[in-house]
Amino acid sequence: MSTLADIPITTIDGESTSLGAYNGKVILVVNVASRCGLAPQYEKLEELQKTYGERGFTVLGFPSNQFLQELSSTDAIKEYCSTTWGVTFPMMGKVRVNGRSEHPLYTELKKTADAEGTAGKVKWNFEKFVITPSGTVHRFRPAVEPDAPEIVDLIEASLPVR
């Protein structure tokens, strides 16, 4: 049986990796889109990265044009993220989060229910999945800000003991 850590993913620079490369860390997976009204969440995602990155946490951004709001090229996405928001967290290659060609990582993540008990399709850009070092997945819908107490408390409670 494969785990989330075994699912192949590709970085925005075209390198093969997996969540296994972040083993032992708290991971916040988020589908991002540069032209989305929620794009200012990039700033809060980067704040989380800066606050907790050295303590065993990482944001992983997965650009998606599923909702027709992402730039067309990876170079344009990289430039937008770095110049507009100062993004330092790892960015992955573009993925589909719903439908026939959805990325296998999202097929697995979407099995997790949100706070209302609803699993299934990603509803919009900036849907967040926090994966704890034990492999437990927690789901937060797009309107939940990255610095919401429920996310920050979960990150802090799940960080590796120093």
C-alpha positions in Angstrom: 0.0 0.0 0.0 1.4 3.4 -1.0 1.3 6.4 1.3 1.0 10.1 0.5 4.8 10.2 1.0 5.3 7.8 -2.0 3.3 9.8 -4.6 5.6 11.3 -7.1 5.5 15.1 -7.5 7.4 17.4 -9.7 8.9 20.7 -8.6 8.3 23.9 -10.6 11.9 23.4 -11.9 11.0 20.0 -13.3 12.7 17.9 -10.7 11.1 14.7 -9.4 10.4 14.4 -5.7 7.7 13.3 -3.3 6.3 14.3 0.0 8.8 11.7 1.4 11.5 14.4 0.9 9.7 16.3 3.7 9.4 13.3 6.1 9.1 14.4 9.7 7.8 17.8 8.8 4.4 19.5 9.1 3.4 20.2 5.5 0.8 22.7 4.3 -0.2 21.7 0.7 -2.1 24.5 -1.1 -3.3 24.8 -4.7 -2.4 28.4 -5.7 -3.3 30.6 -8.6 -1.6 33.9 -9.4 -4.7 35.7 -10.9 -7.1 34.6 -8.1 -8.7 37.1 -5.8 -7.3 35.0 -2.9 -3.7 35.5 -4.1 -2.9 37.8 -1.2 -2.9 34.6 0.9 0.6 34.1 -0.6 1.8 36.7 1.9 0.4 34.8 4.9 1.7 31.5 3.5 5.1 33.0 3.3 4.8 34.4 6.9 4.1 30.8 8.1 7.1 29.5 6.2 9.4 32.2 7.8 7.9 31.6 11.2 8.0 27.8 11.3 10.3 26.8 8.5 13.4 26.2 10.7 11.3 24.2 13.2 10.2 21.4 10.8 7.4 23.0 8.7 7.0 23.8 5.0 4.4 25.2 2.7 4.2 23.4 -0.7 2.5 25.5 -3.4 0.9 23.6 -6.2 -0.1 26.0 -9.0 -3.3 25.0 -10.7 -5.2 26.4 -13.7 -8.2 24.3 -12.8 -10.2 27.4 -12.2 -8.7 29.4 -15.1 -6.7 31.8 -12.9 -3.1 30.7 -13.2 -0.4 32.1 -15.5 0.5 29.9 -18.5 4.2 29.3 -18.0 6.2 28.1 -15.0 8.6 30.9 -15.5 5.8 33.5 -15.2 4.5 31.8 -12.1 8.0 31.7 -10.5 8.5 35.4 -11.3 5.1 36.4 -10.0 5.5 34.5 -6.7 9.0 35.8 -6.0 8.6 39.4 -7.1 5.0 40.0 -5.9 5.0 38.0 -2.7 8.6 37.1 -1.9 7.8 33.4 -1.9 10.6 31.2 -0.6 8.7 28.0 0.1 8.9 25.2 -2.5 6.6 25.5 -5.5 5.6 22.5 -7.6 4.7 22.1 -11.2 1.2 22.9 -12.3 -1.4 20.3 -11.4 -5.1 19.6 -11.9 -6.8 19.2 -8.5 -10.2 17.8 -9.8 -11.4 15.6 -12.6 -10.0 12.9 -14.9 -6.5 14.2 -15.1 -6.2 15.2 -11.4 -2.9 14.7 -9.7 -2.7 11.5 -7.7 -1.8 13.5 -4.6 -5.0 15.4 -4.8 -7.0 12.2 -5.4 -5.7 11.1 -1.9 -6.0 14.5 -0.2 -9.6 15.0 -1.3 -10.6 11.9 0.7 -10.2 14.0 3.8 -13.3 15.9 5.1 -13.2 19.6 6.0 -14.5 21.0 9.3 -18.1 20.5 8.2 -17.5 16.9 7.4 -17.4 17.3 3.6 -14.8 15.5 1.5 -14.6 15.5 -2.3 -13.7 18.1 -4.9 -11.4 21.1 -4.2 -13.9 24.0 -4.4 -11.5 26.8 -5.4 -7.9 28.0 -5.4 -6.1 28.2 -2.0 -7.7 25.1 -0.5 -5.3 23.9 2.2 -4.3 20.5 3.5 -2.1 20.3 6.6 -0.2 16.9 6.8 1.3 16.2 10.2 4.5 14.1 10.6 2.3 11.1 11.5 0.6 11.4 8.1 -2.8 12.7 9.4 -4.4 15.1 6.9 -6.5 18.1 7.9 -8.5 20.1 5.3 -9.2 23.8 5.3 -11.4 25.4 2.6 -10.1 28.4 0.6 -11.8 31.1 2.7 -9.9 29.9 5.8 -6.9 32.2 5.9 -3.4 30.6 6.3 -2.9 32.3 9.6 -6.3 31.3 11.0 -6.1 30.0 14.6 -7.2 26.5 13.6 -4.3 26.2 11.2 -1.6 27.9 13.3 -2.6 25.9 16.4 -2.5 22.7 14.4 1.0 23.5 13.0 2.3 24.4 16.4 0.9 21.3 18.0 2.4 19.1 15.3 5.9 20.5 15.0 8.7 18.1 15.9 9.9 18.5 19.5 13.2 20.3 19.6 
